[in-house]
Each structure stands twice: as C-alpha cells, then as structure tokens.
Amino acid sequence: MSNEEVTYVVAAGCGLLALGAFLALILVPAVASYSRWWERICAGFLSLYVLLAFIGAGAVAGLGVAWFWDRLHA
C-alpha cells in the first residue's frame, strides 16, 4: 500500500467518523425533539446548516494552516 493510498484511507475514515458524530450528536437529537413529521423534517433540514458551518470552519482552519505553514516553520 502506497503512502497516497494510506492518506486516502485515513481521510475516508476521518470523514466517516465525522459523519457519524454529526448524525449521533446533532441530527438525531434535533429530529427526536419534535413529534410532528413536518417539524422533524424542518429540524433535519436546519441541522444541515450546522453541518455546512462545521465544514466551512474546517476548510478555513485548513486553509489557514496551509497558508501560514512556511512562515511558522522557516
């Protein structure tokens, strides 16, 4: 197994772990908080904004590390 394949496996594992955490810690409690079907659908839809916010924050943090990496290790 090459280094590139190891990187892909680790990234996929981290992605699955993050998706599982989102489902267990955000989506399921949000949907379970309501009894009517339309409220549950709305809660599930609005929790997607939380997921997008987490993805955006992670992307900004990653870009910040990539941008300042050579300046911090010079």
N, CA, C and O atoms as a CHARMM CRD file, in Angstrom:
* protein
*
  296
    1    1 MET  N      0.84400  -1.16800   0.00000 PROA 1      0.00000
    2    1 MET  CA     0.00000   0.00000   0.00000 PROA 1      0.00000
    3    1 MET  C      0.89400   1.23700   0.00000 PROA 1      0.00000
    4    1 MET  O      1.79200   1.35900   0.83300 PROA 1      0.00000
    5    2 SER  N      0.64900   2.14500  -0.92800 PROA 2      0.00000
    6    2 SER  CA     1.48600   3.33700  -1.04500 PROA 2      0.00000
    7    2 SER  C      1.07700   4.39300  -0.01600 PROA 2      0.00000
    8    2 SER  O      0.03200   4.28800   0.62700 PROA 2      0.00000
    9    3 ASN  N      1.92000   5.39900   0.12000 PROA 3      0.00000
   10    3 ASN  CA     1.61800   6.49500   1.04100 PROA 3      0.00000
   11    3 ASN  C      0.35000   7.22800   0.63200 PROA 3      0.00000
   12    3 ASN  O     -0.41800   7.67000   1.48700 PROA 3      0.00000
   13    4 GLU  N      0.13000   7.35600  -0.65200 PROA 4      0.00000
   14    4 GLU  CA    -1.07600   8.03800  -1.13700 PROA 4      0.00000
   15    4 GLU  C     -2.33700   7.25100  -0.77500 PROA 4      0.00000
   16    4 GLU  O     -3.35200   7.83100  -0.39000 PROA 4      0.00000
   17    5 GLU  N     -2.25900   5.93900  -0.90100 PROA 5      0.00000
   18    5 GLU  CA    -3.40800   5.11100  -0.53500 PROA 5      0.00000
   19    5 GLU  C     -3.68100   5.17400   0.96100 PROA 5      0.00000
   20    5 GLU  O     -4.83900   5.18500   1.38000 PROA 5      0.00000
   21    6 VAL  N     -2.63400   5.21600   1.76200 PROA 6      0.00000
   22    6 VAL  CA    -2.80200   5.34900   3.21200 PROA 6      0.00000
   23    6 VAL  C     -3.48300   6.67200   3.53400 PROA 6      0.00000
   24    6 VAL  O     -4.36500   6.72600   4.39200 PROA 6      0.00000
   25    7 THR  N     -3.08200   7.73300   2.85500 PROA 7      0.00000
   26    7 THR  CA    -3.69300   9.03400   3.07000 PROA 7      0.00000
   27    7 THR  C     -5.17600   8.99900   2.74200 PROA 7      0.00000
   28    7 THR  O     -5.98900   9.55900   3.47700 PROA 7      0.00000
   29    8 TYR  N     -5.53800   8.34100   1.63600 PROA 8      0.00000
   30    8 TYR  CA    -6.94600   8.23900   1.25300 PROA 8      0.00000
   31    8 TYR  C     -7.75100   7.42000   2.26100 PROA 8      0.00000
   32    8 TYR  O     -8.89000   7.76700   2.57500 PROA 8      0.00000
   33    9 VAL  N     -7.17300   6.35300   2.75900 PROA 9      0.00000
   34    9 VAL  CA    -7.87200   5.52700   3.74100 PROA 9      0.00000
   35    9 VAL  C     -8.08500   6.30000   5.04200 PROA 9      0.00000
   36    9 VAL  O     -9.16500   6.23900   5.62900 PROA 9      0.00000
   37   10 VAL  N     -7.07400   7.01800   5.48800 PROA 10     0.00000
   38   10 VAL  CA    -7.19000   7.80700   6.71500 PROA 10     0.00000
   39   10 VAL  C     -8.21700   8.92400   6.52500 PROA 10     0.00000
   40   10 VAL  O     -9.02400   9.17200   7.42100 PROA 10     0.00000
   41   11 ALA  N     -8.20100   9.59800   5.38000 PROA 11     0.00000
   42   11 ALA  CA    -9.16800  10.66700   5.11600 PROA 11     0.00000
   43   11 ALA  C    -10.59200  10.12100   5.06700 PROA 11     0.00000
   44   11 ALA  O    -11.51200  10.74700   5.59300 PROA 11     0.00000
   45   12 ALA  N    -10.78200   8.96900   4.44500 PROA 12     0.00000
   46   12 ALA  CA   -12.10900   8.36000   4.39300 PROA 12     0.00000
   47   12 ALA  C    -12.57800   7.94900   5.78000 PROA 12     0.00000
   48   12 ALA  O    -13.74700   8.12900   6.12100 PROA 12     0.00000
   49   13 GLY  N    -11.67900   7.40300   6.57400 PROA 13     0.00000
   50   13 GLY  CA   -12.03700   7.03300   7.94500 PROA 13     0.00000
   51   13 GLY  C    -12.42000   8.23600   8.79000 PROA 13     0.00000
   52   13 GLY  O    -13.37800   8.18400   9.56100 PROA 13     0.00000
   53   14 CYS  N    -11.67400   9.31000   8.64100 PROA 14     0.00000
   54   14 CYS  CA   -11.99200  10.53600   9.37500 PROA 14     0.00000
   55   14 CYS  C    -13.32500  11.12200   8.91300 PROA 14     0.00000
   56   14 CYS  O    -14.10200  11.62700   9.72500 PROA 14     0.00000
   57   15 GLY  N    -13.58400  11.05300   7.62300 PROA 15     0.00000
   58   15 GLY  CA   -14.85900  11.53900   7.10100 PROA 15     0.00000
   59   15 GLY  C    -16.03400  10.74100   7.63000 PROA 15     0.00000
   60   15 GLY  O    -17.06300  11.31100   7.99200 PROA 15     0.00000
   61   16 LEU  N    -15.88600   9.41500   7.67900 PROA 16     0.00000
   62   16 LEU  CA   -16.94700   8.56900   8.22300 PROA 16     0.00000
   63   16 LEU  C    -17.15200   8.81300   9.71700 PROA 16     0.00000
   64   16 LEU  O    -18.28300   8.81900  10.20200 PROA 16     0.00000
   65   17 LEU  N    -16.06200   9.01200  10.43500 PROA 17     0.00000
   66   17 LEU  CA   -16.16000   9.31600  11.86200 PROA 17     0.00000
   67   17 LEU  C    -16.86800  10.65200  12.09500 PROA 17     0.00000
   68   17 LEU  O    -17.71100  10.76100  12.98500 PROA 17     0.00000
   69   18 ALA  N    -16.53300  11.65300  11.30500 PROA 18     0.00000
   70   18 ALA  CA   -17.17900  12.95800  11.44300 PROA 18     0.00000
   71   18 ALA  C    -18.65600  12.88200  11.08000 PROA 18     0.00000
   72   18 ALA  O    -19.48500  13.50500  11.74400 PROA 18     0.00000
   73   19 LEU  N    -18.99700  12.13100  10.03900 PROA 19     0.00000
   74   19 LEU  CA   -20.39500  11.96500   9.66300 PROA 19     0.00000
   75   19 LEU  C    -21.16900  11.23900  10.75200 PROA 19     0.00000
   76   19 LEU  O    -22.30300  11.60600  11.05900 PROA 19     0.00000
   77   20 GLY  N    -20.56900  10.21900  11.33300 PROA 20     0.00000
   78   20 GLY  CA   -21.21800   9.51000  12.43900 PROA 20     0.00000
   79   20 GLY  C    -21.43300  10.41100  13.64700 PROA 20     0.00000
   80   20 GLY  O    -22.47900  10.34300  14.29300 PROA 20     0.00000
   81   21 ALA  N    -20.45700  11.25200  13.95500 PROA 21     0.00000
   82   21 ALA  CA   -20.60200  12.19000  15.07200 PROA 21     0.00000
   83   21 ALA  C    -21.70000  13.19800  14.79000 PROA 21     0.00000
   84   21 ALA  O    -22.46800  13.54000  15.68900 PROA 21     0.00000
   85   22 PHE  N    -21.78700  13.68200  13.55100 PROA 22     0.00000
   86   22 PHE  CA   -22.85200  14.61100  13.19100 PROA 22     0.00000
   87   22 PHE  C    -24.22000  13.95400  13.35400 PROA 22     0.00000
   88   22 PHE  O    -25.14200  14.54800  13.91300 PROA 22     0.00000
   89   23 LEU  N    -24.33900  12.73100  12.86500 PROA 23     0.00000
   90   23 LEU  CA   -25.62100  12.03700  12.96500 PROA 23     0.00000
   91   23 LEU  C    -26.01200  11.79200  14.41800 PROA 23     0.00000
   92   23 LEU  O    -27.15500  12.03700  14.80600 PROA 23     0.00000
   93   24 ALA  N    -25.06400  11.30800  15.22200 PROA 24     0.00000
   94   24 ALA  CA   -25.37100  10.93400  16.59800 PROA 24     0.00000
   95   24 ALA  C    -25.53400  12.12600  17.53000 PROA 24     0.00000
   96   24 ALA  O    -26.35200  12.08000  18.44900 PROA 24     0.00000
   97   25 LEU  N    -24.77300  13.18800  17.30900 PROA 25     0.00000
   98   25 LEU  CA   -24.76200  14.30300  18.25900 PROA 25     0.00000
   99   25 LEU  C    -25.60000  15.49500  17.83900 PROA 25     0.00000
  100   25 LEU  O    -25.94200  16.32400  18.68300 PROA 25     0.00000
  101   26 ILE  N    -25.94400  15.60900  16.56100 PROA 26     0.00000
  102   26 ILE  CA   -26.69100  16.78500  16.10600 PROA 26     0.00000
  103   26 ILE  C    -28.01700  16.40000  15.46800 PROA 26     0.00000
  104   26 ILE  O    -29.07000  16.87100  15.89700 PROA 26     0.00000
  105   27 LEU  N    -27.97500  15.54800  14.44900 PROA 27     0.00000
  106   27 LEU  CA   -29.19400  15.25700  13.68600 PROA 27     0.00000
  107   27 LEU  C    -30.21300  14.46600  14.49200 PROA 27     0.00000
  108   27 LEU  O    -31.38400  14.84500  14.53800 PROA 27     0.00000
  109   28 VAL  N    -29.79800  13.37900  15.12600 PROA 28     0.00000
  110   28 VAL  CA   -30.74800  12.53900  15.86100 PROA 28     0.00000
  111   28 VAL  C    -31.40900  13.29700  17.01800 PROA 28     0.00000
  112   28 VAL  O    -32.63000  13.21700  17.14900 PROA 28     0.00000
  113   29 PRO  N    -30.67400  14.02500  17.86000 PROA 29     0.00000
  114   29 PRO  CA   -31.36000  14.77700  18.91200 PROA 29     0.00000
  115   29 PRO  C    -32.27200  15.88500  18.37400 PROA 29     0.00000
  116   29 PRO  O    -33.32000  16.16100  18.95800 PROA 29     0.00000
  117   30 ALA  N    -31.88400  16.51100  17.27800 PROA 30     0.00000
  118   30 ALA  CA   -32.72200  17.57000  16.71800 PROA 30     0.00000
  119   30 ALA  C    -34.03400  17.00000  16.19200 PROA 30     0.00000
  120   30 ALA  O    -35.09400  17.58800  16.40800 PROA 30     0.00000
  121   31 VAL  N    -33.97600  15.87500  15.51400 PROA 31     0.00000
  122   31 VAL  CA   -35.18700  15.26600  14.95800 PROA 31     0.00000
  123   31 VAL  C    -36.04100  14.66500  16.06500 PROA 31     0.00000
  124   31 VAL  O    -37.26900  14.73400  16.00300 PROA 31     0.00000
  125   32 ALA  N    -35.41400  14.07800  17.07200 PROA 32     0.00000
  126   32 ALA  CA   -36.15800  13.44000  18.16000 PROA 32     0.00000
  127   32 ALA  C    -36.84100  14.45000  19.08700 PROA 32     0.00000
  128   32 ALA  O    -37.69100  14.06600  19.89100 PROA 32     0.00000
  129   33 SER  N    -36.48800  15.71100  18.98600 PROA 33     0.00000
  130   33 SER  CA   -37.07100  16.72500  19.86100 PROA 33     0.00000
  131   33 SER  C    -38.49200  17.10100  19.47900 PROA 33     0.00000
  132   33 SER  O    -39.18800  17.74200  20.26700 PROA 33     0.00000
  133   34 TYR  N    -38.93200  16.72300  18.30700 PROA 34     0.00000
  134   34 TYR  CA   -40.24100  17.11500  17.80800 PROA 34     0.00000
  135   34 TYR  C    -41.10400  15.89400  17.54800 PROA 34     0.00000
  136   34 TYR  O    -40.59200  14.80100  17.30200 PROA 34     0.00000
  137   35 SER  N    -42.41900  16.08400  17.60500 PROA 35     0.00000
  138   35 SER  CA   -43.32800  14.96100  17.42000 PROA 35     0.00000
  139   35 SER  C    -44.02200  14.98200  16.05900 PROA 35     0.00000
  140   35 SER  O    -44.34000  13.92300  15.51700 PROA 35     0.00000
  141   36 ARG  N    -44.25700  16.14500  15.51100 PROA 36     0.00000
  142   36 ARG  CA   -44.93100  16.21100  14.21300 PROA 36     0.00000
  143   36 ARG  C    -43.93100  15.96300  13.09000 PROA 36     0.00000
  144   36 ARG  O    -42.76600  16.34500  13.19300 PROA 36     0.00000
  145   37 TRP  N    -44.38600  15.32600  12.02600 PROA 37     0.00000
  146   37 TRP  CA   -43.49800  14.94300  10.92300 PROA 37     0.00000
  147   37 TRP  C    -42.88400  16.15600  10.25200 PROA 37     0.00000
  148   37 TRP  O    -41.71000  16.12500   9.88200 PROA 37     0.00000
  149   38 TRP  N    -43.66100  17.23900  10.08600 PROA 38     0.00000
  150   38 TRP  CA   -43.12200  18.39800   9.38500 PROA 38     0.00000
  151   38 TRP  C    -42.09200  19.12600  10.24500 PROA 38     0.00000
  152   38 TRP  O    -41.15100  19.71800   9.71600 PROA 38     0.00000
  153   39 GLU  N    -42.26300  19.08500  11.57500 PROA 39     0.00000
  154   39 GLU  CA   -41.26000  19.67900  12.46500 PROA 39     0.00000
  155   39 GLU  C    -39.95300  18.89100  12.41300 PROA 39     0.00000
  156   39 GLU  O    -38.86700  19.46800  12.46200 PROA 39     0.00000
  157   40 ARG  N    -40.07000  17.56800  12.31500 PROA 40     0.00000
  158   40 ARG  CA   -38.87000  16.72600  12.22600 PROA 40     0.00000
  159   40 ARG  C    -38.12100  16.97400  10.92900 PROA 40     0.00000
  160   40 ARG  O    -36.89100  17.02300  10.92000 PROA 40     0.00000
  161   41 ILE  N    -38.85600  17.13000   9.83000 PROA 41     0.00000
  162   41 ILE  CA   -38.21600  17.42300   8.54300 PROA 41     0.00000
  163   41 ILE  C    -37.51800  18.78000   8.59200 PROA 41     0.00000
  164   41 ILE  O    -36.39500  18.92500   8.11000 PROA 41     0.00000
  165   42 CYS  N    -38.19000  19.77000   9.17500 PROA 42     0.00000
  166   42 CYS  CA   -37.56200  21.09700   9.28700 PROA 42     0.00000
  167   42 CYS  C    -36.32000  21.06000  10.17000 PROA 42     0.00000
  168   42 CYS  O    -35.31500  21.69300   9.84800 PROA 42     0.00000
  169   43 ALA  N    -36.37900  20.32700  11.28000 PROA 43     0.00000
  170   43 ALA  CA   -35.21200  20.21500  12.16300 PROA 43     0.00000
  171   43 ALA  C    -34.05700  19.53000  11.44300 PROA 43     0.00000
  172   43 ALA  O    -32.90200  19.92800  11.59300 PROA 43     0.00000
  173   44 GLY  N    -34.36600  18.50500  10.66600 PROA 44     0.00000
  174   44 GLY  CA   -33.31700  17.83000   9.89800 PROA 44     0.00000
  175   44 GLY  C    -32.71800  18.73700   8.84900 PROA 44     0.00000
  176   44 GLY  O    -31.50500  18.74000   8.64500 PROA 44     0.00000
  177   45 PHE  N    -33.57100  19.51700   8.17500 PROA 45     0.00000
  178   45 PHE  CA   -33.07400  20.44400   7.16000 PROA 45     0.00000
  179   45 PHE  C    -32.21800  21.53700   7.78600 PROA 45     0.00000
  180   45 PHE  O    -31.16600  21.88100   7.24800 PROA 45     0.00000
  181   46 LEU  N    -32.65200  22.08000   8.90600 PROA 46     0.00000
  182   46 LEU  CA   -31.88800  23.14800   9.54700 PROA 46     0.00000
  183   46 LEU  C    -30.57800  22.63000  10.14200 PROA 46     0.00000
  184   46 LEU  O    -29.61700  23.38900  10.26800 PROA 46     0.00000
  185   47 SER  N    -30.52900  21.35300  10.50700 PROA 47     0.00000
  186   47 SER  CA   -29.26700  20.81100  11.01000 PROA 47     0.00000
  187   47 SER  C    -28.22600  20.71400   9.89900 PROA 47     0.00000
  188   47 SER  O    -27.03000  20.63200  10.17900 PROA 47     0.00000
  189   48 LEU  N    -28.66600  20.72200   8.65000 PROA 48     0.00000
  190   48 LEU  CA   -27.70500  20.75500   7.54600 PROA 48     0.00000
  191   48 LEU  C    -26.90400  22.05900   7.54900 PROA 48     0.00000
  192   48 LEU  O    -25.74900  22.08200   7.12500 PROA 48     0.00000
  193   49 TYR  N    -27.52100  23.14500   8.03100 PROA 49     0.00000
  194   49 TYR  CA   -26.77000  24.40000   8.16500 PROA 49     0.00000
  195   49 TYR  C    -25.64000  24.25000   9.17900 PROA 49     0.00000
  196   49 TYR  O    -24.55900  24.80900   8.99400 PROA 49     0.00000
  197   50 VAL  N    -25.88800  23.50100  10.24500 PROA 50     0.00000
  198   50 VAL  CA   -24.84600  23.24800  11.23100 PROA 50     0.00000
  199   50 VAL  C    -23.71700  22.44600  10.58400 PROA 50     0.00000
  200   50 VAL  O    -22.54100  22.74400  10.79300 PROA 50     0.00000
  201   51 LEU  N    -24.07600  21.42800   9.79800 PROA 51     0.00000
  202   51 LEU  CA   -23.06500  20.63800   9.10400 PROA 51     0.00000
  203   51 LEU  C    -22.25800  21.50900   8.14900 PROA 51     0.00000
  204   51 LEU  O    -21.03300  21.39800   8.10300 PROA 51     0.00000
  205   52 LEU  N    -22.91600  22.36200   7.39500 PROA 52     0.00000
  206   52 LEU  CA   -22.20200  23.25500   6.47500 PROA 52     0.00000
  207   52 LEU  C    -21.30200  24.23500   7.22300 PROA 52     0.00000
  208   52 LEU  O    -20.22000  24.57400   6.74400 PROA 52     0.00000
  209   53 ALA  N    -21.74700  24.69200   8.39500 PROA 53     0.00000
  210   53 ALA  CA   -20.91000  25.58800   9.20200 PROA 53     0.00000
  211   53 ALA  C    -19.65800  24.86800   9.69100 PROA 53     0.00000
  212   53 ALA  O    -18.56900  25.44200   9.68800 PROA 53     0.00000
  213   54 PHE  N    -19.80900  23.60800  10.11300 PROA 54     0.00000
  214   54 PHE  CA   -18.64500  22.82700  10.54000 PROA 54     0.00000
  215   54 PHE  C    -17.68200  22.58900   9.38200 PROA 54     0.00000
  216   54 PHE  O    -16.46600  22.68500   9.54800 PROA 54     0.00000
  217   55 ILE  N    -18.22700  22.28100   8.21500 PROA 55     0.00000
  218   55 ILE  CA   -17.37900  22.07200   7.03900 PROA 55     0.00000
  219   55 ILE  C    -16.64300  23.36000   6.68300 PROA 55     0.00000
  220   55 ILE  O    -15.45200  23.32800   6.37500 PROA 55     0.00000
  221   56 GLY  N    -17.34300  24.49300   6.72300 PROA 56     0.00000
  222   56 GLY  CA   -16.72400  25.78300   6.41900 PROA 56     0.00000
  223   56 GLY  C    -15.64000  26.14000   7.42000 PROA 56     0.00000
  224   56 GLY  O    -14.57500  26.62300   7.03700 PROA 56     0.00000
  225   57 ALA  N    -15.90100  25.90700   8.69500 PROA 57     0.00000
  226   57 ALA  CA   -14.89600  26.21300   9.71500 PROA 57     0.00000
  227   57 ALA  C    -13.66100  25.32800   9.53800 PROA 57     0.00000
  228   57 ALA  O    -12.53300  25.79400   9.69900 PROA 57     0.00000
  229   58 GLY  N    -13.87100  24.07000   9.21200 PROA 58     0.00000
  230   58 GLY  CA   -12.74400  23.17700   8.97300 PROA 58     0.00000
  231   58 GLY  C    -11.94500  23.57700   7.74900 PROA 58     0.00000
  232   58 GLY  O    -10.71600  23.49800   7.74600 PROA 58     0.00000
  233   59 ALA  N    -12.65000  24.01000   6.70000 PROA 59     0.00000
  234   59 ALA  CA   -11.96000  24.44800   5.48300 PROA 59     0.00000
  235   59 ALA  C    -11.13800  25.71000   5.75500 PROA 59     0.00000
  236   59 ALA  O    -10.00300  25.82100   5.29300 PROA 59     0.00000
  237   60 VAL  N    -11.70000  26.64900   6.49300 PROA 60     0.00000
  238   60 VAL  CA   -10.96800  27.87600   6.81700 PROA 60     0.00000
  239   60 VAL  C     -9.74700  27.56000   7.68200 PROA 60     0.00000
  240   60 VAL  O     -8.67000  28.11300   7.46100 PROA 60     0.00000
  241   61 ALA  N     -9.91000  26.68000   8.65700 PROA 61     0.00000
  242   61 ALA  CA    -8.77300  26.30400   9.50400 PROA 61     0.00000
  243   61 ALA  C     -7.69000  25.60700   8.67600 PROA 61     0.00000
  244   61 ALA  O     -6.50300  25.88600   8.84400 PROA 61     0.00000
  245   62 GLY  N     -8.09400  24.71400   7.79300 PROA 62     0.00000
  246   62 GLY  CA    -7.12100  24.02900   6.94600 PROA 62     0.00000
  247   62 GLY  C     -6.40300  24.96800   6.00900 PROA 62     0.00000
  248   62 GLY  O     -5.19200  24.85700   5.81900 PROA 62     0.00000
  249   63 LEU  N     -7.14000  25.89300   5.42200 PROA 63     0.00000
  250   63 LEU  CA    -6.50600  26.88200   4.53900 PROA 63     0.00000
  251   63 LEU  C     -5.55900  27.79200   5.32600 PROA 63     0.00000
  252   63 LEU  O     -4.50700  28.18800   4.82200 PROA 63     0.00000
  253   64 GLY  N     -5.94000  28.11800   6.56100 PROA 64     0.00000
  254   64 GLY  CA    -5.05100  28.93400   7.39900 PROA 64     0.00000
  255   64 GLY  C     -3.75200  28.21800   7.70800 PROA 64     0.00000
  256   64 GLY  O     -2.68200  28.82700   7.67800 PROA 64     0.00000
  257   65 VAL  N     -3.83500  26.93900   8.00300 PROA 65     0.00000
  258   65 VAL  CA    -2.62100  26.15500   8.26200 PROA 65     0.00000
  259   65 VAL  C     -1.77100  26.08900   7.00000 PROA 65     0.00000
  260   65 VAL  O     -0.55600  26.27800   7.06100 PROA 65     0.00000
  261   66 ALA  N     -2.39900  25.82300   5.85800 PROA 66     0.00000
  262   66 ALA  CA    -1.64000  25.73600   4.60300 PROA 66     0.00000
  263   66 ALA  C     -1.01200  27.08100   4.24200 PROA 66     0.00000
  264   66 ALA  O      0.10400  27.11900   3.72400 PROA 66     0.00000
  265   67 TRP  N     -1.70300  28.16700   4.50400 PROA 67     0.00000
  266   67 TRP  CA    -1.20100  29.49700   4.14300 PROA 67     0.00000
  267   67 TRP  C     -0.01200  29.89500   5.00100 PROA 67     0.00000
  268   67 TRP  O      0.96300  30.44600   4.49000 PROA 67     0.00000
  269   68 PHE  N     -0.08000  29.62200   6.29800 PROA 68     0.00000
  270   68 PHE  CA     0.95900  30.07900   7.23200 PROA 68     0.00000
  271   68 PHE  C      1.99800  29.00500   7.54400 PROA 68     0.00000
  272   68 PHE  O      2.87600  29.25500   8.36900 PROA 68     0.00000
  273   69 TRP  N      1.94600  27.82800   6.93000 PROA 69     0.00000
  274   69 TRP  CA     2.85400  26.74200   7.25900 PROA 69     0.00000
  275   69 TRP  C      4.32100  27.11600   7.05300 PROA 69     0.00000
  276   69 TRP  O      5.15500  26.86300   7.92200 PROA 69     0.00000
  277   70 ASP  N      4.63300  27.71100   5.92000 PROA 70     0.00000
  278   70 ASP  CA     6.04100  28.04400   5.65300 PROA 70     0.00000
  279   70 ASP  C      6.51100  29.20800   6.50000 PROA 70     0.00000
  280   70 ASP  O      7.70500  29.31600   6.77700 PROA 70     0.00000
  281   71 ARG  N      5.62100  30.07100   6.91500 PROA 71     0.00000
  282   71 ARG  CA     6.02200  31.22400   7.73700 PROA 71     0.00000
  283   71 ARG  C      6.31700  30.79000   9.17200 PROA 71     0.00000
  284   71 ARG  O      7.18000  31.36500   9.83500 PROA 71     0.00000
  285   72 LEU  N      5.59400  29.76900   9.64800 PROA 72     0.00000
  286   72 LEU  CA     5.80800  29.32400  11.01300 PROA 72     0.00000
  287   72 LEU  C      6.99500  28.37900  11.14100 PROA 72     0.00000
  288   72 LEU  O      7.56600  28.24000  12.22300 PROA 72     0.00000
  289   73 HSD  N      7.36700  27.72800  10.03800 PROA 73     0.00000
  290   73 HSD  CA     8.44600  26.75000  10.08400 PROA 73     0.00000
  291   73 HSD  C      9.64600  27.19800   9.24900 PROA 73     0.00000
  292   73 HSD  O     10.32300  26.37300   8.63500 PROA 73     0.00000
  293   74 ALA  N      9.89800  28.47200   9.23100 PROA 74     0.00000
  294   74 ALA  CA    11.02300  28.98200   8.43500 PROA 74     0.00000
  295   74 ALA  C     12.28200  29.09200   9.24900 PROA 74     0.00000
  296   74 ALA  O     13.31900  29.50400   8.72900 PROA 74     0.00000
